[in-house]
Amino acid sequence: MEVPILKQGQNLIASIQSALTDADLSQLREALIERVGRFRARGVIVDVTALDVMDSFAVRTLRDIAHMARLRGAETVIVGIQPEVAFAMVQLGLTLKGVATALDLEEGLAFLDRAGQAGLDRPRGRIERA
Amino acid sequence: MPTRSKDRESPAAGLPAPTEDTAALLRELVAHLRQNRTQLREEWARRITRAQLLTAMTEEEIFAEATSVYDNYVEALETGTFEALQAYARNLSERIIPRGVETHEVVGIVLLLRDVLARSLFGKYHEDFDKLNRILDAYEPAANRIANTVAVGFVQERERIIRQQQEAIRELSTPVLQVRERLLILPIIGVIDPQRNRQLTEQLLRAIRTNRAKVVVIDITGVAAMDSNVANQLVQTVEASRLLGATVIVTGLSPEIAQTLVTIGVDLSEMATVGDLQGGIEEAERLLGYKVLPLEEVTPKG
């Protein structure tokens, strides 16, 4: 199933609606990275609220998206990780190091706003310290 | 002659069934113990005091308990059933465990009673060695079984209390409190084990979501000791919270814990740590953009 990618201002929003196969994930990665350039996006939000499982491939793909998007000039936030999923992830050692996370879409947008204001001096992977 | 009922679930199973002969001997024995009740009971209480058992109780209390233990003991010998004794042992344990009576004391006093009674049997039958032998054959298995019953009853009661307390502690153990909009604190007191860590993390993650928290201060002033396991569990909790978009500040690492962690080489560089809870809350407020000022500085004078 293809993941819809929405454009909102300078941000791209990919909202995952159901469990994804590895092929879907790879397709999502390619589509996002391509669109970051096409739309000159400054931020990417991947919403995983609907996922109740995340395996190592999914986590790696999300991390790759974040790193690749950064190389193309956009900051990525993963939003909506469920508490159970978060707990399972840390137990498996999948911690999305260096990738920003936020509670939900609203928080993610707020984070990107702040990151945009901070210009090139963006926070990397955690809430900015004053 | 009435058939004697046997206690099937007694701990000391596998005793030979008492024959009519031993039944008669036991009856004789019980009659003797009833007759000399006062004197034997006093002798027993004396020996308890001399052996310095039950030091948590006064002499009157010891004597009162000794009386009821004695009567229950003799009754168990007479009827051969242990239900009443088991119930009594449980009841006794319930009363004396909170007062700090130890297992060795309970076992000790029952064994003392067994010895006191055996001595008195020696005294009564010392002229008829053959009879003494048969009496002891009847007495010893029953007496050992009584000792066993009482000891098992006591230990079971103790374990029940321990289980109960563990549950109570677990329920009380992890309050997640909101101190400001989007700021939670989680004071941890006591030992962190994997099970508790799991429960604590789940509770924290749920609270982060329901309160839409951005910053969490975990205060571990109340954690006495920490090893690499506990530290790694803490790191996991911090990581899991970050995945939900919350920054975690850990406060109250004691000097001992700091030294241990550095010595055993646990890497906590990923974790934001602040000296005490106050500092942690101040840091959290800064992250959230709060600034706490005394009123005079806010309201213009005049």
Interface residues (C-beta under 8 A of the other chain):
Chain A: I78 V79 I81 P83 E84 V85 A86 F87 M89 V90 Q91 T95 L96 T101 A102 L103 D104 E107 G108 F111 R126 I127 R129 A130
Chain B: R198 T201 E202 L205 R206 I208 R209 R212 K214 V215 Q236 T237 E239 A240 S241 R242 L243 L244 G245 A246 T247 R286 L287 G289
